[in-house]
Amino acid sequence: MQKSSYRPQEPCYLYVVLTNSSSVVSKLINMVTRDQFTHASVSLDRNLEHMFSFSRVLSPYPFWGGFKQEKLRRGFYARNKTLPGAILQLEVSREQYARAAEQIFYFNNHKSQFHYDIIGLLGHIIDVPLTRKNRYTCSKFVANVLEEAEVYSFDKPISLIRPQDFLGLPAQVIYCGDLKQYARSTYLYQVEKLQQQII
C-alpha cells in the first residue's frame, strides 16, 4: 500500500461499511445483541477498494484476527452468497481525511503489533469496557480512526461501540442491501470505464 496513491479531492469522504456475515463471530454477536449489523470497516473510497478493519487473518480460524485490508470479492467474503450491509458516507475536510488515512497507514505498517481483542469483544457484548493495549475489535478500530481524525467524538468509551452504533453518525446512507451486488456493480463500472479508455 502506497501513501502516494491517496490524493483526496474536495469534497472528501470517508466510508463506514456495516455488514452481517455468516461467520461464527457474527452469529454469536447477533444472538446476544440482536443487532442488524455485526461488523464494521472503514474505507477511504466509495468503491471500497481500500477497506480496513480488524477481522480474521485466515479464513478457517474465526478467533485468530488482526488488522486487515478487506475485499468484498476475495477471501472470507467471497464465500458468502449474500452479504447484508450498509455503506455510510461521511463528508470530511481534507485535513480530516489525511489524518484518517495516516491512522490507517500506521496500523498497516505496524500490523504485527496489533491483535484482535477477544476480551474486548466479550466486554462490549455485556456492556462492560474491557480494554487492552494494542487490542482492537472491528468497531473499536473504526471508532478510533474517526476520533483520532477528529471526524466524530463518541459519548461512550470506544471499547463499547458496536457496529450498530455507527448508524447514529451524521452520515448519508448511500447503499443498503447485498454488498456482493454492490461490489459487482462497482467492478463492472470500472471494467467498462477501462474499456472506454482503451477504445
Solvent accessible surface area in square Angstrom, and as a share of the most:
residue,aa,sasa,rsa
1,M,95,0.42
2,Q,127,0.57
3,K,112,0.47
4,S,68,0.44
5,S,73,0.47
6,Y,30,0.11
7,R,177,0.65
8,P,28,0.17
9,Q,130,0.58
10,E,108,0.48
11,P,74,0.46
12,C,3,0.02
13,Y,62,0.23
14,L,0,0.00
15,Y,10,0.04
16,V,0,0.00
17,V,1,0.00
18,L,0,0.00
19,T,2,0.01
20,N,38,0.20
21,S,16,0.11
22,S,67,0.43
23,S,14,0.09
24,V,86,0.50
25,V,20,0.11
26,S,5,0.03
27,K,120,0.51
28,L,62,0.31
29,I,6,0.03
30,N,45,0.23
31,M,125,0.56
32,V,77,0.44
33,T,26,0.15
34,R,181,0.66
35,D,12,0.06
36,Q,100,0.45
37,F,6,0.03
38,T,3,0.02
39,H,26,0.12
40,A,0,0.00
41,S,2,0.01
42,V,0,0.00
43,S,0,0.00
44,L,6,0.03
45,D,35,0.18
46,R,122,0.45
47,N,53,0.27
48,L,5,0.03
49,E,73,0.33
50,H,59,0.26
51,M,1,0.00
52,F,0,0.00
53,S,0,0.00
54,F,0,0.00
55,S,21,0.13
56,R,28,0.10
57,V,63,0.36
58,L,83,0.41
59,S,27,0.17
60,P,97,0.61
61,Y,120,0.46
62,P,36,0.22
63,F,102,0.42
64,W,148,0.52
65,G,8,0.08
66,G,5,0.05
67,F,11,0.04
68,K,55,0.23
69,Q,57,0.26
70,E,9,0.04
71,K,56,0.24
72,L,9,0.05
73,R,119,0.43
74,R,163,0.59
75,G,46,0.44
76,F,28,0.12
77,Y,17,0.06
78,A,51,0.40
79,R,149,0.54
80,N,9,0.04
81,K,185,0.79
82,T,84,0.49
83,L,0,0.00
84,P,67,0.42
85,G,3,0.03
86,A,2,0.02
87,I,0,0.00
88,L,3,0.02
89,Q,21,0.09
90,L,5,0.03
91,E,119,0.53
92,V,10,0.06
93,S,45,0.29
94,R,101,0.37
95,E,105,0.47
96,Q,40,0.18
97,Y,15,0.06
98,A,52,0.41
99,R,92,0.34
100,A,0,0.00
101,A,6,0.05
102,E,92,0.41
103,Q,47,0.21
104,I,0,0.00
105,F,12,0.05
106,Y,111,0.42
107,F,5,0.02
108,N,28,0.15
109,N,99,0.51
110,H,63,0.28
111,K,100,0.42
112,S,96,0.62
113,Q,87,0.39
114,F,14,0.06
115,H,78,0.35
116,Y,24,0.09
117,D,2,0.01
118,I,51,0.26
119,I,74,0.38
120,G,3,0.03
121,L,3,0.01
122,L,83,0.42
123,G,0,0.00
124,H,4,0.02
125,I,25,0.13
126,I,111,0.57
127,D,96,0.50
128,V,68,0.39
129,P,70,0.44
130,L,66,0.33
131,T,89,0.52
132,R,100,0.36
133,K,179,0.76
134,N,53,0.27
135,R,76,0.28
136,Y,30,0.12
137,T,3,0.02
138,C,7,0.04
139,S,0,0.00
140,K,21,0.09
141,F,0,0.00
142,V,0,0.00
143,A,0,0.00
144,N,19,0.10
145,V,0,0.00
146,L,0,0.00
147,E,58,0.26
148,E,93,0.42
149,A,0,0.00
150,E,121,0.54
151,V,28,0.16
152,Y,71,0.27
153,S,92,0.59
154,F,26,0.11
155,D,146,0.76
156,K,74,0.31
157,P,71,0.45
158,I,35,0.18
159,S,6,0.04
160,L,19,0.10
161,I,2,0.01
162,R,65,0.24
163,P,1,0.01
164,Q,47,0.21
165,D,48,0.25
166,F,0,0.00
167,L,76,0.38
168,G,60,0.57
169,L,11,0.06
170,P,97,0.61
171,A,31,0.24
172,Q,111,0.49
173,V,78,0.45
174,I,35,0.18
175,Y,57,0.21
176,C,84,0.51
177,G,30,0.29
178,D,31,0.16
179,L,0,0.00
180,K,18,0.08
181,Q,100,0.44
182,Y,21,0.08
183,A,6,0.05
184,R,105,0.38
185,S,63,0.40
186,T,21,0.12
187,Y,93,0.35
188,L,113,0.56
189,Y,129,0.49
190,Q,57,0.25
191,V,50,0.29
192,E,91,0.41
193,K,102,0.43
194,L,102,0.51
195,Q,98,0.44
196,Q,116,0.51
197,Q,129,0.57
198,I,134,0.68
199,I,179,0.91
